[in-house]
Amino acid sequence: MTDMRYETRRRSGGGIWQIAVMAAIAAAIYMGYQKLQGGVSADQLNVNAASAILIDATTGEVMYAKNADTPMAPASMSKMMTEILVLDGIHGGTLKWQDPVTASLYAAQVPGARLGLNHGDVTTVRELFDAMTIYSANDAAVALAEHVGGSETAFTELMNDRAARIGLSEEAVFGNASGLSLSDISHLEGAAAERDTLLTAHDTAKLAGYLIGKYPEVLEVTSRRSVKVPTKGQTFAATNWMLEDQPYAYPGNDGLKTGYTPVAGYCFTGTAKRDGKRLISVVMGASSKEERFTETIALYDLGFGSSGRGIQAASGR
């Protein structure tokens, strides 16, 4: 009886109908999977940047990579290592947040994003750390480096030693405390001027993972939208435009570090957490401030299985 019914359906085109239904179901499952993956799978995503990586910070899984092992200029993303060394001192007892720091002539002359330190200005470790971390102030990074290491050159040696201990690749080289290009500072007395900083996207993500893993309190700083520096009487806006109420706000984003030089292009190491899952992303060599964030959104969407965030963010500029 079963064979007869099957034969009747087959002869009436039922077999073709069944195939069509199964194909439709398969397509629906596929489309549902694609939606789950943020509308694009990892092998379809092409981040508009020279290099990029997305990592699940909990498992260490690399979810996306583009030229991720190619050493490139990271600009101010290298300040994450400066942050680590300062936090080492705080936790080790050799530094205190309220310790006074006197700005050298070099710190007062370093270009780029600045607090506007003058030679001889006195600020605290806390003020400098927050300004460096939130606003990416180069003069703050230099002042901290000289305070911790005695000179930026000596501090750079500490950076490279720590890179080796963290387990960064042999391609990772730190040239100074701020991430500026050698050409920007080589003429300044006191500058570490032997080499440029180079990091791969993979190394940068690993550095970020180490920072927030060992010192999770840093996220309390990087999640802030501005920093007030009482001794300067000024408030400086965060360079991370993915924080709450910012143009590219992304739910769960709480850091981490932007970067830009003409050599490096626009860069961003981001981190976001949802439902117990933390992602770390790195975008290097984007063509604009905006693009480094829109491409990070694409990576987050892939990692969290969201969809449409990039469109929403772009329309909210």
N, C-alpha and C positions, 0 to 999 in steps of 0.2 A: 504493500500500500504506500509506503513511504517513497519507494522508487518511482511508483506511478505518479504521485503528486509532484515529485521533483521534475519528472519528465514533462508533465503538463505545464508547469511553470516555465520550464526551459523553453518549450516550444512556443509559449505565448510571449516570450521576451522577458520572462521573470529573471532569467540569469543575468541579462544585461542590466535590468533594474537593480538587482542585488549589487552588481559591480559598481553601479553609479552611486548607490547608497553608501557602500563601504568607502568609496573614494571621497565622498562628501564628508563622512565621519573622520577619515584620515586627515583631510584638509582642515577640518575644524580643530582636531587635536593639534595639528601642526601650527595653525594660527594661534591657538591658545598658548602653545609653548613659546611662539615668537613674542606674544604679548607679555608673557611671563618674563621673557628675557629683555624687556624694554624695547621691543619692536625690532631688535637686531641681535644677531648672534655675534660672538667674539670674532669669528672668521669673516664676518661681513662688515664689522665696524672698522672704519679707517679714520683715526683721529688726525685732525688737521694740525699737526705739530711735527717737529723734527724727530721727537722721541716721546714715548709715553709708556706707562705701565699701570696696571691695576692689580692690587693684591688684597686678598682676604687676610686681614691682620690676625685673625684667630687661628686659622689653619696654615697660613703661609702660602696658600694656593695662588699662583699667578693666573689671573683670570683674563688678562689681556696684556700684550706686549708689542711694542713697535720700536725697533732699533734700541731696545732697552739695555743692551750691553755695549753701546757705543759711548765712549767718554765725550762729554760736552761741557761747556761752561754752564754752571748752575746758577750764577748770579747769587742773589741774597738767600737762596734756599740753603746755601752752605752755612748760614748763620745758625742752623739747627745744631751744628757741632759746637759753635760758640755757646749756645744755650746749654748744651750738655756739660761743657767744662765748667761753666758758672754754677750749674746745679750740683755738680760734683763737689765744688768748694763749699756750697751751702750745706749739703748733707754731710760732708766730711768735717765740717767745723772750721775750715780755714777761711771762710767768708761768712759775713752776716749781711742780711738785707739792708740794714741801716748804715753799713760802713760807708764813709765818705770817699768819693773818687774825684780826683783833680784832673781836669782835662789838659792834656799835653798840647803843644803847638800842632803836632800832627793830627790829633783828634779834631782840633778846631779847623783844620784845613781840608780834611778828607771830603771829597765831593759826593754828589748824589743826595738821597733822602737824608735829612739831618734834623736834629733837635735845634741846631743853631748854637752849639756849645762854643764858647770863646775860650781862648787860652787862659787857664787858671780857674775856670768855673768849677764849682764843687757841687756834685750831685750824689745821690745814693746809688748803691748797687741795685736796689729795687727799681728805682726810677729808670735807670739805664737798661736794665733787663726787660722791663715791660715795654719801653719805647723801641728797643731793638726787635722784640718779638712781635709786637702788634703793628708798629708803624714802619719797621725795617730801617731804623735810623742807623746810618753808617758811623756817625761820630760816637754814638752810644756803644756800638760793637767794638770800635777801636779803643775807647776809654776802658771798657771792661777787659779787653785783651791785655792791655798794658798793665792794668791793675792786677790781673791774675798772673800773668806771665813775666812781668817786668818790662817786656817789649813785645811788639807784635810778632817779631821774628821768633822769639822764644815761645810765644803762645802758639804760633803755627806749628812748631815742632810738637807741642802737646796735642794739637789737632790730628796730626798725622800718626802719632803714636796711638791715639785713641781709635783712629780709623782702623788700624791694624788689629787692635784688641777686639773691636766690635766684629771684625770679620768682613770689612768691606774689601772689594776686589783690589788687585794690584793696580788697576786703572785709576783708583781714587787718589787724588792728590789735592791737598789744601794749600793754597798759596798765601792767604791772608784771612783775617777775622771777619771781613765784611762781605766777601764775594765779588768785590769790584775787580775789573780787569787790571792786569799789571800796568797797562798803558795809562790808566786813570790815576795811579798812585806812585809810580816809580820815581817821579820827580820830587816826591815829598820826603823830607828827612824824617826817619823813624819808621817808614813804611817797610813791611815785609815785601821785598821786591825781587825775589829770585825766580818766581814761577807763577803761572796762572793756576787757578783752581779748576779742576776737572773732575766730574762725577758722571757715572752712568745713571740712567733713570732707575735701574735696579738698585744700585748703591744708595741713591737718594731715598728710595722707598724703605730700604733697610735701615737707613739712618733715622728716618722718621719713626719707624716701628720701634727702634731701640729707645728713642727719646720718650715717646709716650708710654712705652712699656715700663721703663725704669723710673720715669718721673711723670706719672699721669697727672700730677697737679698742674703741669704746663698747659693742659687743656683749659683750665680755669682762666688762664691768661689769653690763650689764642682764640677763645670764644668771645672775647670782648670786642665791641665795635669801635672803641676809642681808648686812648690812654691819656690821662692827665698827669703832667709833670709839674708838681707844685713849685719846684725851685726855678723853673722857667716860666711859670705862670701861664702855661698854654695847654691846650688839649689837641691831640693829634688823632686823626681818623685811621681806623684799621685799613690795611691794604687788601684784606681778604673781603671781596665783594660777594661771598657766598654765605655770609653770616645772616642771621635773622634781620629782616627789614632792609637788607641790602639789595642792589639791582638783580643779583643772580642768586638770591637766597635759596638754599636747598635744605629741606628738613633733615636734621641730624648732623649737619656740618658744624664742626666746632674747631676747625683749624685747617691749615697749619702754617704755611710759609710761602709767600710770593717771592718773585725775583725778576729783575730786569737789568740788562745792560745791552748796549747795541750789539755786542758780540753774541750774547746768550739769547737774545730775543726775550719774549715774555714767557715766564715760567710760573708754575704753581704746584706745590705739594699740598694736597688736600687730604682731609680725613673726615669721615662721617660715620655715624652709628645709628642703626635702626634695629629694633627687636633683637638686641644682643649681638648683632653682626656689625663689626667695624671694618670699613674699607680704608685702604690707603692708596691714593692715586698720585701720579707724577706726570705732569705735562711740561715738556721742555721745547723751547724754540717755536712757540706760537707767534703769530704775526701781529697780535694786538692784545691789549689788556682784556678786552671782552672775550676774545677767542680762547684764551687760556681757561676761562671759566665755563664757556659753553662746551668745550671739549671735556672738561672735568665732569660736567653734568651728564654728558653721553656715557662716560665711564661709570659714574655712579648708577645711572639707569640700568646699565648692563649688570652691574654687581648686585643691585638690590632687586632686579626684576621689575622695574617701574616702567612707565611709558608716558611720553608726552611732556616730561619735565623740561626738556630742552626748548620746546616750542613756547611753553609758559614763561620760561625765564627770558627768552629772547624778546617776547612781546612786552615784557615788563621793564625793558630798559628805560 
